[in-house]
Amino acid sequence: MKIDSDISILSASDVQRQKQIKLVDASQQFEATMLQELLKPMQHGQSSWGEEEKNDDSASDTMSSFGTESIAKAISKGGGFGIARSVVKQITQEHQQHSERKSSGTKV
């Protein structure tokens, strides 16, 4: 196998864009995890006939868990409660402030 020596170097804006994409993805995953915890009690609700469900089937529990996870991820990707947006905003502001202090020579 031959490796080319002319690997293109990413520009600073490309690196920043990739970091921003990773930050948004991590924030959405965080929000989805929180939403999943909020939705878990709905898994063990009541049946449509008003009787409590008694399901000892582990496969059913697993499928229900996957369903809850998928719903939580979809809600988060669609905007969710705004938790991911707030996390991204806060981290971006802190990063900018840190960069400004660093460039001005102020100790961090």
Distance bins in CASP14 RR format, pairs under 12 A and 6 or more apart:
PFRMAT RR
TARGET T0000
AUTHOR 0000-0000-0000
RMODE 2
METHOD distances of the structure
MODEL  1
8 14 0 0 0 0 1 0 0 0 0 0 0
9 15 0 0 0 0 1 0 0 0 0 0 0
10 16 0 0 0 0 1 0 0 0 0 0 0
10 17 0 0 0 0 1 0 0 0 0 0 0
10 18 1 0 0 1 0 0 0 0 0 0 0
10 19 0 0 0 0 0 1 0 0 0 0 0
11 17 0 0 0 0 1 0 0 0 0 0 0
11 18 0 0 0 0 0 1 0 0 0 0 0
12 18 0 0 0 0 0 1 0 0 0 0 0
12 19 0 0 0 0 0 1 0 0 0 0 0
12 99 0 0 0 0 0 1 0 0 0 0 0
13 19 0 0 0 0 0 1 0 0 0 0 0
13 20 0 0 0 0 0 1 0 0 0 0 0
14 20 0 0 0 0 0 1 0 0 0 0 0
14 21 0 0 0 0 0 1 0 0 0 0 0
15 21 0 0 0 0 0 1 0 0 0 0 0
15 22 0 0 0 0 0 1 0 0 0 0 0
16 22 0 0 0 0 0 1 0 0 0 0 0
16 23 0 0 0 0 0 1 0 0 0 0 0
16 92 0 0 0 0 0 1 0 0 0 0 0
16 95 0 0 0 0 1 0 0 0 0 0 0
16 96 0 0 0 0 0 1 0 0 0 0 0
16 99 0 0 0 0 0 1 0 0 0 0 0
17 23 0 0 0 0 0 1 0 0 0 0 0
17 24 0 0 0 0 0 1 0 0 0 0 0
18 24 0 0 0 0 0 1 0 0 0 0 0
18 25 0 0 0 0 0 1 0 0 0 0 0
19 25 0 0 0 0 0 1 0 0 0 0 0
19 26 0 0 0 0 0 1 0 0 0 0 0
19 88 0 0 0 0 0 1 0 0 0 0 0
19 91 0 0 0 0 0 1 0 0 0 0 0
19 92 0 0 0 0 1 0 0 0 0 0 0
19 95 0 0 0 0 1 0 0 0 0 0 0
20 26 0 0 0 0 0 1 0 0 0 0 0
20 27 0 0 0 0 0 1 0 0 0 0 0
20 88 0 0 0 0 1 0 0 0 0 0 0
20 89 0 0 0 0 0 1 0 0 0 0 0
20 91 0 0 0 0 1 0 0 0 0 0 0
20 92 1 0 0 1 0 0 0 0 0 0 0
20 95 0 0 0 0 1 0 0 0 0 0 0
21 27 0 0 0 0 0 1 0 0 0 0 0
21 28 0 0 0 0 0 1 0 0 0 0 0
21 88 0 0 0 0 0 1 0 0 0 0 0
22 28 0 0 0 0 0 1 0 0 0 0 0
22 29 0 0 0 0 0 1 0 0 0 0 0
22 88 0 0 0 0 0 1 0 0 0 0 0
22 91 0 0 0 0 0 1 0 0 0 0 0
23 29 0 0 0 0 0 1 0 0 0 0 0
23 30 0 0 0 0 0 1 0 0 0 0 0
23 84 0 0 0 0 1 0 0 0 0 0 0
23 85 0 0 0 0 0 1 0 0 0 0 0
23 87 0 0 0 0 1 0 0 0 0 0 0
23 88 1 0 1 0 0 0 0 0 0 0 0
23 89 0 0 0 0 0 1 0 0 0 0 0
23 90 0 0 0 0 0 1 0 0 0 0 0
23 91 1 0 0 1 0 0 0 0 0 0 0
23 92 1 0 0 1 0 0 0 0 0 0 0
23 94 0 0 0 0 0 1 0 0 0 0 0
23 95 0 0 0 0 1 0 0 0 0 0 0
24 30 0 0 0 0 0 1 0 0 0 0 0
24 31 0 0 0 0 0 1 0 0 0 0 0
24 76 0 0 0 0 0 1 0 0 0 0 0
24 77 0 0 0 0 0 1 0 0 0 0 0
24 79 0 0 0 0 0 1 0 0 0 0 0
24 84 1 0 0 1 0 0 0 0 0 0 0
24 85 0 0 0 0 1 0 0 0 0 0 0
24 87 0 0 0 0 1 0 0 0 0 0 0
24 88 1 0 1 0 0 0 0 0 0 0 0
24 89 0 0 0 0 0 1 0 0 0 0 0
24 91 0 0 0 0 0 1 0 0 0 0 0
24 92 0 0 0 0 0 1 0 0 0 0 0
25 31 0 0 0 0 0 1 0 0 0 0 0
25 32 0 0 0 0 0 1 0 0 0 0 0
25 73 0 0 0 0 0 1 0 0 0 0 0
25 76 0 0 0 0 0 1 0 0 0 0 0
25 77 0 0 0 0 1 0 0 0 0 0 0
25 84 0 0 0 0 1 0 0 0 0 0 0
25 87 0 0 0 0 0 1 0 0 0 0 0
25 88 0 0 0 0 0 1 0 0 0 0 0
26 32 0 0 0 0 0 1 0 0 0 0 0
26 33 0 0 0 0 0 1 0 0 0 0 0
26 76 0 0 0 0 0 1 0 0 0 0 0
26 84 0 0 0 0 1 0 0 0 0 0 0
26 87 0 0 0 0 1 0 0 0 0 0 0
26 88 0 0 0 0 1 0 0 0 0 0 0
26 91 0 0 0 0 1 0 0 0 0 0 0
27 33 0 0 0 0 0 1 0 0 0 0 0
27 34 0 0 0 0 0 1 0 0 0 0 0
27 76 0 0 0 0 1 0 0 0 0 0 0
27 77 0 0 0 0 0 1 0 0 0 0 0
27 79 0 0 0 0 0 1 0 0 0 0 0
27 80 0 0 0 0 0 1 0 0 0 0 0
27 82 0 0 0 0 1 0 0 0 0 0 0
27 83 1 0 0 1 0 0 0 0 0 0 0
27 84 1 1 0 0 0 0 0 0 0 0 0
27 85 1 0 0 1 0 0 0 0 0 0 0
27 86 0 0 0 0 1 0 0 0 0 0 0
27 87 1 0 1 0 0 0 0 0 0 0 0
27 88 1 0 1 0 0 0 0 0 0 0 0
27 89 0 0 0 0 1 0 0 0 0 0 0
27 90 0 0 0 0 1 0 0 0 0 0 0
27 91 1 0 0 1 0 0 0 0 0 0 0
27 92 0 0 0 0 0 1 0 0 0 0 0
28 34 0 0 0 0 0 1 0 0 0 0 0
28 35 0 0 0 0 0 1 0 0 0 0 0
28 72 0 0 0 0 0 1 0 0 0 0 0
28 73 1 0 0 1 0 0 0 0 0 0 0
28 74 0 0 0 0 0 1 0 0 0 0 0
28 75 0 0 0 0 1 0 0 0 0 0 0
28 76 1 0 1 0 0 0 0 0 0 0 0
28 77 1 0 1 0 0 0 0 0 0 0 0
28 78 0 0 0 0 1 0 0 0 0 0 0
28 79 0 0 0 0 1 0 0 0 0 0 0
28 80 0 0 0 0 1 0 0 0 0 0 0
28 81 0 0 0 0 0 1 0 0 0 0 0
28 82 0 0 0 0 0 1 0 0 0 0 0
28 83 0 0 0 0 1 0 0 0 0 0 0
28 84 1 0 1 0 0 0 0 0 0 0 0
28 85 0 0 0 0 1 0 0 0 0 0 0
28 86 0 0 0 0 0 1 0 0 0 0 0
28 87 0 0 0 0 1 0 0 0 0 0 0
28 88 0 0 0 0 1 0 0 0 0 0 0
29 35 0 0 0 0 0 1 0 0 0 0 0
29 36 0 0 0 0 0 1 0 0 0 0 0
29 69 0 0 0 0 0 1 0 0 0 0 0
29 72 0 0 0 0 1 0 0 0 0 0 0
29 73 1 0 0 1 0 0 0 0 0 0 0
29 76 1 0 0 1 0 0 0 0 0 0 0
29 77 0 0 0 0 1 0 0 0 0 0 0
29 83 0 0 0 0 0 1 0 0 0 0 0
29 84 0 0 0 0 1 0 0 0 0 0 0
29 87 0 0 0 0 0 1 0 0 0 0 0
30 36 0 0 0 0 0 1 0 0 0 0 0
30 37 0 0 0 0 0 1 0 0 0 0 0
30 72 0 0 0 0 0 1 0 0 0 0 0
30 73 0 0 0 0 0 1 0 0 0 0 0
30 76 0 0 0 0 1 0 0 0 0 0 0
30 80 0 0 0 0 0 1 0 0 0 0 0
30 81 0 0 0 0 0 1 0 0 0 0 0
30 82 0 0 0 0 0 1 0 0 0 0 0
30 83 1 0 0 1 0 0 0 0 0 0 0
30 84 1 0 0 1 0 0 0 0 0 0 0
30 85 0 0 0 0 0 1 0 0 0 0 0
30 86 0 0 0 0 0 1 0 0 0 0 0
30 87 1 0 0 1 0 0 0 0 0 0 0
30 88 0 0 0 0 0 1 0 0 0 0 0
30 91 0 0 0 0 0 1 0 0 0 0 0
31 37 0 0 0 0 0 1 0 0 0 0 0
31 38 0 0 0 0 0 1 0 0 0 0 0
31 72 0 0 0 0 1 0 0 0 0 0 0
31 73 0 0 0 0 1 0 0 0 0 0 0
31 74 0 0 0 0 0 1 0 0 0 0 0
31 75 0 0 0 0 1 0 0 0 0 0 0
31 76 1 0 1 0 0 0 0 0 0 0 0
31 77 0 0 0 0 1 0 0 0 0 0 0
31 78 0 0 0 0 1 0 0 0 0 0 0
31 79 0 0 0 0 1 0 0 0 0 0 0
31 80 1 0 0 1 0 0 0 0 0 0 0
31 81 1 0 0 1 0 0 0 0 0 0 0
31 82 1 0 0 1 0 0 0 0 0 0 0
31 83 1 0 1 0 0 0 0 0 0 0 0
31 84 1 0 1 0 0 0 0 0 0 0 0
31 85 0 0 0 0 1 0 0 0 0 0 0
31 86 0 0 0 0 1 0 0 0 0 0 0
31 87 1 0 0 1 0 0 0 0 0 0 0
31 88 0 0 0 0 0 1 0 0 0 0 0
32 38 0 0 0 0 0 1 0 0 0 0 0
32 39 0 0 0 0 0 1 0 0 0 0 0
32 67 0 0 0 0 0 1 0 0 0 0 0
32 68 0 0 0 0 0 1 0 0 0 0 0
32 69 1 0 0 1 0 0 0 0 0 0 0
32 70 0 0 0 0 1 0 0 0 0 0 0
32 71 0 0 0 0 1 0 0 0 0 0 0
32 72 1 0 1 0 0 0 0 0 0 0 0
32 73 1 0 1 0 0 0 0 0 0 0 0
32 74 0 0 0 0 1 0 0 0 0 0 0
32 75 1 0 0 1 0 0 0 0 0 0 0
32 76 1 0 1 0 0 0 0 0 0 0 0
32 77 1 0 0 1 0 0 0 0 0 0 0
32 78 0 0 0 0 0 1 0 0 0 0 0
32 79 0 0 0 0 0 1 0 0 0 0 0
32 80 0 0 0 0 1 0 0 0 0 0 0
32 81 0 0 0 0 0 1 0 0 0 0 0
32 82 0 0 0 0 0 1 0 0 0 0 0
32 83 0 0 0 0 1 0 0 0 0 0 0
32 84 0 0 0 0 1 0 0 0 0 0 0
33 39 0 0 0 0 0 1 0 0 0 0 0
33 40 0 0 0 0 0 1 0 0 0 0 0
33 68 0 0 0 0 0 1 0 0 0 0 0
33 69 0 0 0 0 1 0 0 0 0 0 0
33 72 1 0 0 1 0 0 0 0 0 0 0
33 73 0 0 0 0 1 0 0 0 0 0 0
33 75 0 0 0 0 0 1 0 0 0 0 0
33 76 0 0 0 0 1 0 0 0 0 0 0
33 83 0 0 0 0 0 1 0 0 0 0 0
33 84 0 0 0 0 0 1 0 0 0 0 0
34 40 0 0 0 0 0 1 0 0 0 0 0
34 72 0 0 0 0 1 0 0 0 0 0 0
34 73 0 0 0 0 0 1 0 0 0 0 0
34 75 0 0 0 0 0 1 0 0 0 0 0
34 76 0 0 0 0 1 0 0 0 0 0 0
34 80 0 0 0 0 1 0 0 0 0 0 0
34 81 0 0 0 0 1 0 0 0 0 0 0
34 82 0 0 0 0 0 1 0 0 0 0 0
34 83 1 0 0 1 0 0 0 0 0 0 0
34 84 0 0 0 0 1 0 0 0 0 0 0
34 86 0 0 0 0 0 1 0 0 0 0 0
34 87 0 0 0 0 0 1 0 0 0 0 0
35 42 0 0 0 0 0 1 0 0 0 0 0
35 68 0 0 0 0 1 0 0 0 0 0 0
35 69 0 0 0 0 1 0 0 0 0 0 0
35 70 0 0 0 0 0 1 0 0 0 0 0
35 71 1 0 0 1 0 0 0 0 0 0 0
35 72 1 1 0 0 0 0 0 0 0 0 0
35 73 0 0 0 0 1 0 0 0 0 0 0
35 74 0 0 0 0 1 0 0 0 0 0 0
35 75 1 0 1 0 0 0 0 0 0 0 0
35 76 1 0 0 1 0 0 0 0 0 0 0
35 77 0 0 0 0 0 1 0 0 0 0 0
35 78 0 0 0 0 0 1 0 0 0 0 0
35 79 0 0 0 0 0 1 0 0 0 0 0
35 80 1 0 0 1 0 0 0 0 0 0 0
35 81 1 0 0 1 0 0 0 0 0 0 0
35 82 0 0 0 0 0 1 0 0 0 0 0
35 83 0 0 0 0 1 0 0 0 0 0 0
35 84 0 0 0 0 0 1 0 0 0 0 0
36 42 0 0 0 0 0 1 0 0 0 0 0
36 43 0 0 0 0 0 1 0 0 0 0 0
36 64 0 0 0 0 0 1 0 0 0 0 0
36 65 0 0 0 0 1 0 0 0 0 0 0
36 66 0 0 0 0 0 1 0 0 0 0 0
36 67 0 0 0 0 1 0 0 0 0 0 0
36 68 1 0 1 0 0 0 0 0 0 0 0
36 69 1 0 1 0 0 0 0 0 0 0 0
36 70 0 0 0 0 1 0 0 0 0 0 0
36 71 0 0 0 0 1 0 0 0 0 0 0
36 72 1 1 0 0 0 0 0 0 0 0 0
36 73 0 0 0 0 1 0 0 0 0 0 0
36 74 0 0 0 0 0 1 0 0 0 0 0
36 75 0 0 0 0 1 0 0 0 0 0 0
36 76 0 0 0 0 1 0 0 0 0 0 0
37 43 0 0 0 0 0 1 0 0 0 0 0
37 65 0 0 0 0 0 1 0 0 0 0 0
37 68 0 0 0 0 1 0 0 0 0 0 0
37 69 0 0 0 0 0 1 0 0 0 0 0
37 72 0 0 0 0 1 0 0 0 0 0 0
38 68 0 0 0 0 1 0 0 0 0 0 0
38 71 0 0 0 0 0 1 0 0 0 0 0
38 72 0 0 0 0 1 0 0 0 0 0 0
38 75 0 0 0 0 1 0 0 0 0 0 0
38 76 0 0 0 0 0 1 0 0 0 0 0
38 80 0 0 0 0 0 1 0 0 0 0 0
38 81 0 0 0 0 1 0 0 0 0 0 0
38 83 0 0 0 0 0 1 0 0 0 0 0
39 45 0 0 0 0 0 1 0 0 0 0 0
39 64 0 0 0 0 0 1 0 0 0 0 0
39 65 0 0 0 0 0 1 0 0 0 0 0
39 67 0 0 0 0 1 0 0 0 0 0 0
39 68 1 0 1 0 0 0 0 0 0 0 0
39 69 0 0 0 0 1 0 0 0 0 0 0
39 70 0 0 0 0 0 1 0 0 0 0 0
39 71 1 0 0 1 0 0 0 0 0 0 0
39 72 1 0 1 0 0 0 0 0 0 0 0
39 73 0 0 0 0 0 1 0 0 0 0 0
39 74 0 0 0 0 0 1 0 0 0 0 0
39 75 0 0 0 0 1 0 0 0 0 0 0
39 76 0 0 0 0 0 1 0 0 0 0 0
40 61 0 0 0 0 0 1 0 0 0 0 0
40 64 0 0 0 0 1 0 0 0 0 0 0
40 65 0 0 0 0 1 0 0 0 0 0 0
40 67 0 0 0 0 0 1 0 0 0 0 0
40 68 1 0 0 1 0 0 0 0 0 0 0
40 69 0 0 0 0 1 0 0 0 0 0 0
40 71 0 0 0 0 0 1 0 0 0 0 0
40 72 0 0 0 0 1 0 0 0 0 0 0
41 64 0 0 0 0 0 1 0 0 0 0 0
41 68 0 0 0 0 1 0 0 0 0 0 0
42 53 0 0 0 0 0 1 0 0 0 0 0
42 64 0 0 0 0 1 0 0 0 0 0 0
42 65 0 0 0 0 0 1 0 0 0 0 0
42 67 0 0 0 0 0 1 0 0 0 0 0
42 68 1 0 0 1 0 0 0 0 0 0 0
42 71 0 0 0 0 1 0 0 0 0 0 0
42 72 0 0 0 0 0 1 0 0 0 0 0
43 53 0 0 0 0 1 0 0 0 0 0 0
43 55 0 0 0 0 1 0 0 0 0 0 0
43 60 0 0 0 0 1 0 0 0 0 0 0
43 61 1 0 0 1 0 0 0 0 0 0 0
43 62 0 0 0 0 0 1 0 0 0 0 0
43 63 0 0 0 0 0 1 0 0 0 0 0
43 64 1 0 1 0 0 0 0 0 0 0 0
43 65 1 0 0 1 0 0 0 0 0 0 0
43 66 0 0 0 0 0 1 0 0 0 0 0
43 67 0 0 0 0 1 0 0 0 0 0 0
43 68 1 0 1 0 0 0 0 0 0 0 0
43 69 0 0 0 0 0 1 0 0 0 0 0
43 71 0 0 0 0 0 1 0 0 0 0 0
43 72 0 0 0 0 0 1 0 0 0 0 0
44 52 0 0 0 0 1 0 0 0 0 0 0
44 53 1 0 0 1 0 0 0 0 0 0 0
44 54 0 0 0 0 0 1 0 0 0 0 0
44 55 0 0 0 0 1 0 0 0 0 0 0
44 60 0 0 0 0 0 1 0 0 0 0 0
44 61 0 0 0 0 1 0 0 0 0 0 0
44 64 0 0 0 0 1 0 0 0 0 0 0
44 65 0 0 0 0 0 1 0 0 0 0 0
44 68 0 0 0 0 0 1 0 0 0 0 0
45 51 0 0 0 0 0 1 0 0 0 0 0
45 52 1 0 0 1 0 0 0 0 0 0 0
45 53 1 0 0 1 0 0 0 0 0 0 0
45 54 0 0 0 0 0 1 0 0 0 0 0
45 55 0 0 0 0 0 1 0 0 0 0 0
45 64 0 0 0 0 0 1 0 0 0 0 0
46 52 1 0 1 0 0 0 0 0 0 0 0
46 53 1 0 0 1 0 0 0 0 0 0 0
46 54 0 0 0 0 0 1 0 0 0 0 0
46 55 0 0 0 0 0 1 0 0 0 0 0
47 53 1 0 1 0 0 0 0 0 0 0 0
47 54 0 0 0 0 1 0 0 0 0 0 0
47 55 0 0 0 0 1 0 0 0 0 0 0
53 60 0 0 0 0 1 0 0 0 0 0 0
53 61 0 0 0 0 0 1 0 0 0 0 0
53 64 0 0 0 0 0 1 0 0 0 0 0
54 60 0 0 0 0 0 1 0 0 0 0 0
55 61 1 0 0 1 0 0 0 0 0 0 0
55 62 0 0 0 0 0 1 0 0 0 0 0
55 63 0 0 0 0 0 1 0 0 0 0 0
55 64 0 0 0 0 1 0 0 0 0 0 0
57 63 0 0 0 0 1 0 0 0 0 0 0
57 64 0 0 0 0 1 0 0 0 0 0 0
58 64 0 0 0 0 0 1 0 0 0 0 0
58 65 0 0 0 0 0 1 0 0 0 0 0
59 65 0 0 0 0 0 1 0 0 0 0 0
59 66 0 0 0 0 0 1 0 0 0 0 0
60 66 0 0 0 0 0 1 0 0 0 0 0
60 67 0 0 0 0 0 1 0 0 0 0 0
61 67 0 0 0 0 0 1 0 0 0 0 0
61 68 0 0 0 0 0 1 0 0 0 0 0
62 68 0 0 0 0 0 1 0 0 0 0 0
62 69 0 0 0 0 0 1 0 0 0 0 0
63 69 0 0 0 0 0 1 0 0 0 0 0
63 70 0 0 0 0 0 1 0 0 0 0 0
64 70 0 0 0 0 0 1 0 0 0 0 0
64 71 0 0 0 0 0 1 0 0 0 0 0
65 71 0 0 0 0 0 1 0 0 0 0 0
65 72 0 0 0 0 0 1 0 0 0 0 0
66 72 0 0 0 0 0 1 0 0 0 0 0
66 73 0 0 0 0 0 1 0 0 0 0 0
67 73 0 0 0 0 1 0 0 0 0 0 0
67 74 0 0 0 0 1 0 0 0 0 0 0
67 75 0 0 0 0 0 1 0 0 0 0 0
68 74 0 0 0 0 0 1 0 0 0 0 0
68 75 0 0 0 0 0 1 0 0 0 0 0
69 75 0 0 0 0 0 1 0 0 0 0 0
69 76 0 0 0 0 0 1 0 0 0 0 0
70 76 0 0 0 0 0 1 0 0 0 0 0
70 77 0 0 0 0 0 1 0 0 0 0 0
71 77 0 0 0 0 0 1 0 0 0 0 0
71 78 0 0 0 0 0 1 0 0 0 0 0
71 80 0 0 0 0 0 1 0 0 0 0 0
72 78 0 0 0 0 0 1 0 0 0 0 0
72 79 0 0 0 0 0 1 0 0 0 0 0
72 80 0 0 0 0 1 0 0 0 0 0 0
72 81 0 0 0 0 0 1 0 0 0 0 0
72 83 0 0 0 0 0 1 0 0 0 0 0
72 84 0 0 0 0 0 1 0 0 0 0 0
73 79 0 0 0 0 0 1 0 0 0 0 0
73 80 0 0 0 0 0 1 0 0 0 0 0
73 84 0 0 0 0 0 1 0 0 0 0 0
74 80 0 0 0 0 1 0 0 0 0 0 0
75 81 0 0 0 0 1 0 0 0 0 0 0
75 82 0 0 0 0 0 1 0 0 0 0 0
75 83 0 0 0 0 0 1 0 0 0 0 0
75 84 0 0 0 0 0 1 0 0 0 0 0
76 82 0 0 0 0 1 0 0 0 0 0 0
76 83 1 0 0 1 0 0 0 0 0 0 0
76 84 1 0 1 0 0 0 0 0 0 0 0
76 85 0 0 0 0 0 1 0 0 0 0 0
76 87 0 0 0 0 0 1 0 0 0 0 0
77 84 0 0 0 0 1 0 0 0 0 0 0
77 85 0 0 0 0 0 1 0 0 0 0 0
78 84 0 0 0 0 1 0 0 0 0 0 0
78 85 0 0 0 0 0 1 0 0 0 0 0
79 85 1 0 0 1 0 0 0 0 0 0 0
79 86 0 0 0 0 0 1 0 0 0 0 0
79 88 0 0 0 0 0 1 0 0 0 0 0
80 86 0 0 0 0 0 1 0 0 0 0 0
81 87 0 0 0 0 0 1 0 0 0 0 0
82 88 0 0 0 0 1 0 0 0 0 0 0
82 89 0 0 0 0 1 0 0 0 0 0 0
82 90 0 0 0 0 0 1 0 0 0 0 0
83 89 0 0 0 0 0 1 0 0 0 0 0
83 90 0 0 0 0 0 1 0 0 0 0 0
84 90 0 0 0 0 0 1 0 0 0 0 0
84 91 0 0 0 0 0 1 0 0 0 0 0
85 91 0 0 0 0 0 1 0 0 0 0 0
85 92 0 0 0 0 0 1 0 0 0 0 0
86 92 0 0 0 0 0 1 0 0 0 0 0
86 93 0 0 0 0 0 1 0 0 0 0 0
87 93 0 0 0 0 0 1 0 0 0 0 0
87 94 0 0 0 0 0 1 0 0 0 0 0
88 94 0 0 0 0 0 1 0 0 0 0 0
88 95 0 0 0 0 0 1 0 0 0 0 0
89 95 0 0 0 0 0 1 0 0 0 0 0
89 96 0 0 0 0 0 1 0 0 0 0 0
90 96 0 0 0 0 0 1 0 0 0 0 0
90 97 0 0 0 0 0 1 0 0 0 0 0
91 97 0 0 0 0 0 1 0 0 0 0 0
91 98 0 0 0 0 0 1 0 0 0 0 0
92 98 0 0 0 0 0 1 0 0 0 0 0
92 99 0 0 0 0 0 1 0 0 0 0 0
93 99 0 0 0 0 0 1 0 0 0 0 0
93 100 0 0 0 0 0 1 0 0 0 0 0
94 100 0 0 0 0 0 1 0 0 0 0 0
94 101 0 0 0 0 0 1 0 0 0 0 0
94 108 0 0 0 0 0 1 0 0 0 0 0
95 101 0 0 0 0 0 1 0 0 0 0 0
95 102 0 0 0 0 0 1 0 0 0 0 0
95 108 0 0 0 0 0 1 0 0 0 0 0
96 102 0 0 0 0 0 1 0 0 0 0 0
96 103 0 0 0 0 0 1 0 0 0 0 0
97 103 0 0 0 0 0 1 0 0 0 0 0
97 104 0 0 0 0 0 1 0 0 0 0 0
97 106 0 0 0 0 0 1 0 0 0 0 0
97 108 0 0 0 0 1 0 0 0 0 0 0
98 104 0 0 0 0 0 1 0 0 0 0 0
98 105 0 0 0 0 0 1 0 0 0 0 0
98 106 0 0 0 0 0 1 0 0 0 0 0
98 107 0 0 0 0 0 1 0 0 0 0 0
98 108 1 0 0 1 0 0 0 0 0 0 0
99 105 0 0 0 0 0 1 0 0 0 0 0
99 106 0 0 0 0 0 1 0 0 0 0 0
99 108 0 0 0 0 1 0 0 0 0 0 0
100 106 0 0 0 0 1 0 0 0 0 0 0
100 108 0 0 0 0 0 1 0 0 0 0 0
101 107 1 0 0 1 0 0 0 0 0 0 0
101 108 1 0 1 0 0 0 0 0 0 0 0
102 108 1 0 0 1 0 0 0 0 0 0 0
END
